[in-house]
Amino acid sequence: MSNTNTFKKIKIAVIFGGESSEHEVSCMSAFSVLKNANTDKYDIYKLGITKKGEWYHYLGADEKINDHSWSLDTANLKRAFISPCSKEKGIYVFNEKDGTYEVISVDCVFPVLHGKNGEDGTMQGLLKLSGIPYVGCDTLSAAVTMDKAVTKMIMDNCNIKQTPWEFVDADEYFSSKGSENEIIERLENNLSYPIFIKPANAGSSVGITKVKSRFEMTKAFEKAAEIDKRIVAEQGVVGRELEVAVLQTKVNGKNELIASKCGEIIPDGAFYDYESKYVSGESKVCVPADVSGSVNEEIRELAKKIFTHLNCRSFSRVDFFLDERGELIFNEINVIPGFTSISMYPKLIEDYGISYSELIDILISEAIDQ
């Protein structure tokens, strides 16, 4: 009798795009995931969200995701969504000609989304209600880590060293003439220039301004308020920017956190902004960073501690400053870090000894086993 191959591929839905200011980064990250996923193991369905919030099952070329033109490829778009309240768990795909639909059952969702409605807990809540396993943090952890002000309050409570910071409500700042001066005076009393003005809920350094005097404040607040009404003001740090990749995986059948050696960002501008990360290509990424063994071990343990304090799961990138005195200062955590070909997270994990394809396998396996 001949052997029959009973291997069944795992069905994965990769969600990308979205309404956030990081739509393009999400597309580039998704392209890298699609390029590196082992198609011998997975049947992959591409679920794209346009900047207007329209959901589509995309059947076209992966390259059009990378160059952000996928939503213009109308011949390969079918309206689709994930239902939170049905026994038929999966992607609902509509035939607009006759009003019928089909359900594509999936084993796991890989949300390759950044920013608003992607890594802020909203998508995670939908996937939780849908009953479909998904890669990444749960709803609460995603929401907490997306909001820089909330993250900082928790870190202060956990005695994690941070640069001095203040929370500002944009509506309060712009509410009446003179109120902005009171807020600026408070910031100047508690912080030293340069001060970074940041939207609390954004990634990829979108909406951030480095402010060197009070005369630059209002324009910086206007820029941040375009992204979010909750704004964080941070005292600038003179030092090096270091990042660590944390990954939850199984070792000898038990869950274990691993942390990579730290990598270093050497920005080409005043700081590592969106332009430096994804457009100019002039910033340098050093993996691993040229730091002492003791600093490297300290930062790895601190990254795992922060990951645990924030109840994260699956994977995260944790960012620090190493100041002029040699002290480590927590900057932020990203629970859906960039996955592009130039992103730090996959580079750090590869340096640890795990290839991009193996990383995808681990993330999907952990998600299904949750």
Disulfide bonds with the S-S distance in Angstrom:
none
